[in-house]
Amino acid sequence: METALSKLELMPSSKEQMMAFTRSLKDEILANDRDPLKILVQLKMIEKVIADVLKDDEIDMHFLKEFQQYEREKEIEVNGAKIRSGETGVKYMYADSGDPKWYDLDKQITELTEKKKEREKFLQTVPEPGVVDPDTGVFINRAPKSSKTKVIVVIK
């Protein structure tokens, strides 16, 4: 019987297999044998499936429970990959510390961040060919921008 896990088992399970699969997939995509946009959509769907599964708390706990069965070992190896447990996403709640110096610094940073955002919006809209800053006399150009054109996939 074919299952989702049996399909997953067809995918690479070692670093060497992963590298070979990546090379083969790239070569086949570039060979233009099939519709590249359909391939892109399928790759994006696979990417989303993997991301959703890997951020699922229930699955995380399942993996952690399995790893904890190896309690004597701090690190194990599976298919050439090293696996260990560790803290992730550590966050400190500085606002809850009651430190007045921290509050003052945070307030200053917030105010400066807002001023910087306002200035950046101004620099994005400076008329061509530029303007002279009335306060400093400095000639200011519109902020140059860079971008990359890509095909964007939205999965509904």
C-alpha positions as CSV (number, residue, x, y, z in Angstrom):
1,M,0.0,0.0,0.0
2,E,1.3,3.4,-1.0
3,T,1.4,6.0,1.9
4,A,2.8,9.5,2.3
5,L,5.8,8.0,4.2
6,S,6.5,5.4,1.5
7,K,6.6,8.3,-1.0
8,L,9.0,10.2,1.3
9,E,11.2,7.2,1.5
10,L,11.8,7.5,-2.3
11,M,13.6,10.8,-1.6
12,P,17.3,11.1,-0.9
13,S,18.3,9.9,2.6
14,S,22.0,10.7,2.6
15,K,24.1,13.7,1.8
16,E,25.5,12.0,-1.3
17,Q,22.0,11.0,-2.5
18,M,20.8,14.6,-1.9
19,M,23.6,16.1,-3.9
20,A,23.1,13.7,-6.8
21,F,19.3,14.2,-6.7
22,T,19.8,18.0,-6.7
23,R,22.1,17.8,-9.7
24,S,19.8,15.5,-11.6
25,L,16.7,17.5,-10.9
26,K,18.5,20.7,-12.0
27,D,19.7,19.1,-15.2
28,E,16.2,17.7,-16.0
29,I,14.5,21.0,-15.3
30,L,16.9,22.9,-17.6
31,A,16.5,20.3,-20.3
32,N,13.0,21.7,-20.9
33,D,11.4,18.3,-21.3
34,R,8.4,19.3,-19.2
35,D,6.5,22.5,-18.4
36,P,8.9,24.5,-16.1
37,L,6.0,26.4,-14.4
38,K,4.3,23.2,-13.4
39,I,7.6,22.0,-11.9
40,L,8.0,25.3,-10.1
41,V,4.5,25.0,-8.6
42,Q,5.2,21.4,-7.5
43,L,8.5,22.3,-5.9
44,K,6.8,25.2,-4.0
45,M,4.1,22.8,-2.8
46,I,6.7,20.3,-1.6
47,E,8.6,23.2,0.1
48,K,5.4,24.2,1.9
49,V,4.6,20.6,2.9
50,I,8.0,20.2,4.4
51,A,7.9,23.6,6.2
52,D,4.4,22.8,7.6
53,V,5.5,19.4,8.9
54,L,8.7,20.6,10.4
55,K,7.0,23.4,12.3
56,D,4.2,21.3,13.7
57,D,4.5,21.1,17.5
58,E,3.0,17.6,17.7
59,I,5.5,16.3,15.2
60,D,8.3,18.1,17.0
61,M,7.4,16.4,20.3
62,H,7.2,13.0,18.5
63,F,10.8,13.5,17.2
64,L,12.0,14.7,20.6
65,K,10.4,11.7,22.3
66,E,12.2,9.3,19.9
67,F,15.5,11.1,20.3
68,Q,15.2,10.9,24.1
69,Q,15.3,7.1,23.9
70,Y,19.0,7.6,23.2
71,E,19.4,9.3,26.5
72,R,23.0,8.3,27.1
73,E,24.2,9.8,23.9
74,K,24.3,13.6,23.4
75,E,24.6,13.2,19.6
76,I,23.6,10.3,17.3
77,E,24.1,9.8,13.6
78,V,21.3,8.8,11.2
79,N,22.1,8.3,7.5
80,G,25.3,10.4,7.9
81,A,23.5,13.3,9.6
82,K,24.3,14.2,13.2
83,I,21.3,14.6,15.5
84,R,21.3,16.3,18.9
85,S,18.8,18.1,21.1
86,G,19.2,21.7,22.1
87,E,17.3,24.9,22.9
88,T,16.0,26.8,20.0
89,G,14.1,30.0,19.7
90,V,15.4,31.3,23.1
91,K,13.8,34.6,23.9
92,Y,14.5,36.9,26.8
93,M,11.6,39.1,28.1
94,Y,13.7,42.2,28.9
95,A,10.6,44.4,29.4
96,D,9.7,42.1,32.4
97,S,13.1,42.7,34.1
98,G,12.1,46.0,35.6
99,D,15.4,47.6,34.5
100,P,14.8,51.4,34.0
101,K,18.0,51.7,31.9
102,W,16.7,49.1,29.5
103,Y,13.3,50.9,29.3
104,D,15.0,54.2,28.4
105,L,17.2,52.6,25.8
106,D,14.3,50.8,24.3
107,K,12.3,54.0,24.1
108,Q,15.2,55.8,22.4
109,I,15.6,53.0,19.9
110,T,11.9,53.0,19.1
111,E,11.9,56.7,18.5
112,L,15.0,56.6,16.3
113,T,13.7,53.6,14.3
114,E,10.5,55.6,13.5
115,K,12.6,58.7,12.5
116,K,14.8,56.4,10.3
117,K,11.7,54.9,8.6
118,E,10.3,58.3,7.9
119,R,13.6,59.4,6.4
120,E,13.8,56.2,4.3
121,K,10.3,56.9,2.9
122,F,11.5,60.4,2.0
123,L,14.6,59.0,0.3
124,Q,12.5,56.6,-1.7
125,T,10.4,59.5,-3.1
126,V,13.0,62.2,-3.7
127,P,12.1,63.7,-7.1
128,E,14.5,63.3,-10.0
129,P,17.2,64.7,-10.4
130,G,17.4,65.2,-6.6
131,V,16.9,68.0,-4.0
132,V,19.0,70.2,-1.8
133,D,18.5,69.6,1.9
134,P,17.5,73.1,3.3
135,D,19.0,72.3,6.7
136,T,22.5,71.1,5.5
137,G,22.7,72.4,1.9
138,V,23.7,68.8,0.8
139,F,22.4,67.6,-2.5
140,I,20.3,64.4,-2.0
141,N,19.5,61.8,-4.6
142,R,16.7,59.3,-4.5
143,A,17.9,56.2,-2.8
144,P,18.8,53.6,-5.5
145,K,17.1,50.3,-5.3
146,S,17.9,46.8,-6.4
147,S,15.6,43.9,-7.0
148,K,15.4,40.5,-8.7
149,T,12.6,39.5,-11.0
150,K,11.3,36.0,-10.2
151,V,8.2,34.0,-10.8
152,I,6.0,34.2,-7.7
153,V,3.9,31.2,-6.7
154,V,0.9,31.7,-4.4
155,I,-0.5,28.4,-3.2
156,K,-4.2,28.8,-2.4
